[in-house]
Amino acid sequence: MAKIFPTNQVILTKQVAPLFTSTLSGGIGNILAAFLAYLILKDTALETSALQIFALIFAVSVLRIIVSRLYLKTKSNIHFYLHSHVILTLGIGMLWGYLAYSQLNATDESLRNLIFLIMFGLIAASIATLSSWIMSYLVYVFPQSIAILYVFSNIDSEYNFYMVVAYLIFIVSMILTSIRFNKNHQKQIDLIFNNKQLIEDLNSEIHIRENFQLELEIKKTDLEKSKSDLENKVTERTRELSNINTHLEDVIVKKEDAEKNLQYLAYHDELTGLPNKNLLVDRINQSIKISSRDNQQMAILFLDLDRFKNINDSLGHTIGDKLIQEVANRMHKTLRSHDTVSRNGGDEFVIVLERLKNHNEAIYVAKKVINCLTETFDILSHKIHIGASIGISVFPSDGDTPLILLRNADTAMYRAKQAGGNQLQFYDPSMSNQLRDRIELENELHSALVNNEFYLVYQPQVNSVTGETIGLESLLRWENPKHGSIPPDRFVPLLEETGLIYAVSEWVVTEVLNFIHKLNNDAITFSINLSPLQCTNSKFTDNFKMQIEKSGVNPGQVEFEITESLLINDFEKTKACLDELHSCGSTIALDDFGTGYTSMTYLARLPIDVIKIDKSLIRNIHENKNLQSIVNAIVTMSNSLGKKNIFEGVENISELNEIKKMEGEIIQGFLFSKPLKEAEVNDWLHRERSHQSEKMA
């Protein structure tokens, strides 16, 4: 069968499909960013220009969305729609460039920096939406880049040169990233067509074999009639079988290569090429034999990267994998040739040090490893800083088998991690006792729910103007008969590790709904914190609906709080969960806002009703102009998106007064109240009603 080659028209259609499908999200991002820029420049000399630019960006973005929708609907005349899309994208880029140029005479440097920060974010974010057709990305970023470089070159600053160089590095890295994105996209298209061709070839081979079988059966019945023809056919088929035999030999060679590869993967880590745990145990056994024979010591260094999970969650698994590979390379260069470094999985590594005369040699190597890993990593234009916690066990004093030495080194590493990380710790027998305590705490946790050891406390959320309580955040507590009061940061991770979080979360929902029913106060909203595991479990939303129906509580009185890390872990599953909860009538609050990497796209795509500003932005806000500007910008953005704000961690009158200046309304913190038990909530609300009555009297 003849090979199928895709036409240029088909390839072009596949290539630009993501450009048109992502236009809606890109357009919304540009509109929101332009509106935010207008809000920043409001009440300045550039207010009129900013408003005009916002209106033009809004109009051009909407027109570009319409063009994309028309193409997706008709799937015809692709060159016209593609050229239209590029021209409109150029228009948006020129409007942003004009806005950047207008900052040349700006008097407020902080506002100008905020405008440029928005533009830098748009340039980076547009890689995902425009790079499938590289011309779209270039016409979008070039007008902005030229204007920004001109402003950086001409503003009155001693840092002009550095600003220009830094921005050139940034825009070149963005363009190179866009080009790589475009090439990967084209390779993916080629791969799809190659796979189609492979399927066609396989079908052709099957068809040939079926025809051959049919011909053979016909020839058997006509043997006497066409003996000479049959001999010719046999000769021809013999030649074909010879070719097939040659092909089979090639298959056998490939099979042997695959078996060798599987054998390699059985003893090596696929990502780094380092020995895996299987080979590691064998290497430790060999080292033990050598150390016993030569009367020397050997050490096991169990290493865990500090802050790796935060980097992996916030920057993505691709950068996380690149970082792991670079860590492996650095350690391999740092260690001696006869030492072994192995990847134990995740962000854990194990180093086997042979031929040691004393403990000091292990300390020297461990410090070298820590120092080499604290140096900055440059991964895909990201400057990344990590550390390493190392636990050390020594043969023969800390064990005489690989498993015991590994276990004790792991225990020592856990102690180094608890001590703050980025340090080494030798194994001590007392550490095993602490590990047993953790296991014992985990065992106690399994029966805590049955034994009614959990209880809830509620922290009031107060209207700063009226002093009225409008909400209560529910917080989980554990009082164990043996260990006493155990803080949430100790037992909540254990709940998630053991899977008990599902049962406990159902209990929390039941308790909150019962309290709402008992309190019978429609003016108060009760918030419940969600963990990442709950948002990936469809049973949670089903259980919530069932309990709402059973209790008769208005779902509008229930608010679910999520954190930014939960969005990064699995956005699509989180969105589906939040959409379902929101459709029930409950509200959604984004907790700890300002401490992570929340994108404006998240705020546009998710049903978020409330933004809770993190306490780190509130603490001493009355003394910090930068914090005031940041929080004010968040409040302005929230108001423009129609979302409420709650200010967390308010602890003194000065902070409260500063928030009131920003027209902050809902306050939560120790200034008003600590978390209260159920009975204390009733007393709190009773005193509040009494106080309101006295004011009216």
Order of alpha helices (4+ residues) and beta strands (2+ residues): alpha-alpha-alpha-alpha-alpha-alpha-alpha-alpha-alpha-beta-alpha-alpha-beta-beta-alpha-beta-beta-beta-alpha-beta-alpha-beta-beta-beta-alpha-alpha-beta-alpha-alpha-beta-alpha-alpha-beta-alpha-beta-alpha-beta-alpha-beta-alpha
